[in-house]
Amino acid sequence: MNGAKRLQAVLFDMDGTLVDTEGVWLDVVESAAARRGRTLGAERRTAVTGRSVEDTAELLHAHLESPAAELAAELGADFAARLAVAVAPRPGALRLLAALRAQRVPTALVSASPRAVVAQVASTLDGHRFDALFGAEDTARTKPEPDPYLAAAVALGAEPARCVAVEDSPTGVASAVAAGCRVLAVPSTEPLVDFAGTEGVTLADSLTEVDPELLNSLVG
């Protein structure tokens, strides 16, 4: 890779980016709402996409008339149970991970899901070994705050501006931008058109379009 030294690390979101779980998460939340005779609506669906279990519970407990702690425990248990059955990688994800490993580009998995779920899913990605794993409880604040991506860059000894964060949700893109990373935004369940033209953010339709050379070109 020409100029490979420019790209110091690639920081991947998990749900909806590397694995097809964002829809599973939304179904978990909608099921919790339905059990209480409620619906989410488009605005709340967008708000909980890419959020941690705890943040989602805080956002919805009044609407669902349930204590936040009780709701968080329910959501977390249901999500983990569903992921234990099957996790499907997003198109192009395994090929991209293999190409980065072949070129010795450090990678981290940076998620708002619980760390146990992150480790569970990471073990399914065709044996890819991430250099660092971060779940919701590994930083004082999680997405959309910059803390997870800043912590991942530190863990890999990289400068945020020379890392590319790969994200699928508005919450995650906001986190990576706030951390000072370059961002490759690949939508899954929520459109990312609002980020078109945002400095440091590049949109792609699918990871099948992405290779290490493209990621390297995003880091000036």
N, C-alpha and C positions, 0 to 999 in steps of 0.2 A: 504494500500500500504506500503510494507516494505521500510523503509528508505525514506518516503515521504518528509521529511524535505529537502532532497537534491534538489528537484525540486521546485523552488520558483514561477515560472510562465511559461505559454505557450503563445507565441506571434505568432499569425496567420497572414499570408498574406491573402488577400481576393480573388482577381481575379485569377482563375485557381487553387486555393488551396482549399478554402471552397466552392466557387461557380463556376459554369461552365461558366465563362465570358471571359476568355482569348481569346477564339475563337471569341467572339463577338467584343472585342477590336480590334483584328487584322482585322476583317471584316470592322469595322468602318474606320480604317486607310487605308485599301486597297480601300475602296469605295471613300474616299477623294482623293486618288491618281488617281483612274480611272476617276473621274470627271474632272481631269486635264490632262487626256490622258497619265498618267504615271502608272508604276507598281512599286512594292516594291522590289521584289527579295528576295532571302533567307537571305542575310546578313542584309538587313534593317528590315526584319520581326523579326529576332533575336534581333536586336538592340532595337526595340521598345517594345518588350515583357517585361512586368513588369515595364515599365517606366510611369512617370506621363504624363498628357496631355501636360503640358508646355514643358517638356523635349523632348517629341516626336515632338512637333511643331518646337522646335529649331533644332532638328536633321534633319528634313525633309523639312524645309521651302525653302531651296535653291534648293533641288531636285524637289520640287513641284511648285517652282516659285510663292510662296504665302507668304505674311507677316506672321511672326510667330504668332503674336497676333490674326490675323484673322483665321489662321489655328487652333490655340488652341481653340478658341471659337466654331468653327465648330465641331471639334472632341469632345469636352466636351458635347455640346448639343446633338449630335447624340448618343453618348454613354449613356448618362442619359436617353434619350428617349427610347432606346432599352431595357435598364434594367427595365424601368417602366412597360414594357409589361410582362416580366417573368424572374425569376431568378431561376435556378435549382442548388440545392446543389450538390457538388461532392460526389461520393460514399463514405460512411463511415463518412462523415463530421458531420452530426447531432448526430450520435451515439457517436462519440468521444467527441463532445462538452458536451453532456449530462453526459458522464462518468466523465469528468473533473469537471463539476459543482457538481456532486454527491460527489466527493472526495474533494471539496472545494479548487481546484487548481485555482488560479487567471488566467484570460485570457485577452488578449488584441487583438484588430484587428488593424493591422499595414499595411496600404495600400498606394500605390502611386496614387490612384484615388482621385478625389476631395472629400473633407470631406462630402459634401451633398450626394454624391453617396455612400460613406461608411456607413453613417447613414441609408440611404434608404435600402441598402442590408442587413445591420445588423438586421433590423427589420423583415426580412423575414426568419431568421434562427431558426424557431421553438421556438421562444420566448427566445432564449438564451440571457442572459444579460452579455455582456463583461464588464470587470472592467475598461477598457479604450479603446477609439477609436482614431486612428490617420489617418488623410488624408494627401494629398500632401502638403497642405498649413500650416500644423501644426508644421513643423520644417523648419529651414532656408534652409536646403538641404534635398532632398528626395533620395530614392534609385537610384543608388547603393551606395551612401554614408551611413555611419553608423548611422546618426542622428536619423532616425525614431525609430530604435530598441533601441538605447541608451535612447531616451526620453520615450519609453514605459516601459523599465525596471525601470527608475526613478519613473514614475507615479505609478508603482505597488510596489515600495519599494524593488525591487529585484536587485540582482547582475547579470549583463549580463551573466557571466559564469555559472550561475545556472538557466538560462532561456533556454528553447528550442524554437527556431524559426522554424515555419513550412512554407516552401516555395516551389514554383513550377518553378521559372524562374532563369536563370543565374544572372540577375540583382538583384533579391531579395536575392539569396543565398550569393552573394558578399557583400551585405549590412549587412546581419546578421553576416557573418564571420568577417567583419571589426569591428562590434560592440562587438565582443568577445562572442557572443552567441553560444551555441551548435545548430546545424541545422539538421532538418529532411527535406530532399529534396525529394519531390514527384512530378515528372514531369507531365506537362499537354500537352502544345503544343510544347515545346522545350525540347530536350534531355538534361540530366544533367550529362552525363557520364564523362565529363571533371572534375567533382568534386569527382569522385571515388578516394578514397585514400587521399582526403584532410582532414587534421586534424580537428576534430570537426564536420565533415559533415557525416551524415548517409543517405544512399539512400533507398527509399522504392518505391514499384510499385504503391501502393494505400493506402489511409487512412483506407481502410477496414482491413489492416494488423496492424493498430496502436491502442494501448490502453494506458492508463495512466502509466501502469507498464513499457512499452517500453520507453516512454518518460522519465520517472524517471531514467531508466538505462543509458540514454545518458549523464546524469549530474554526473560526478564523484565526 
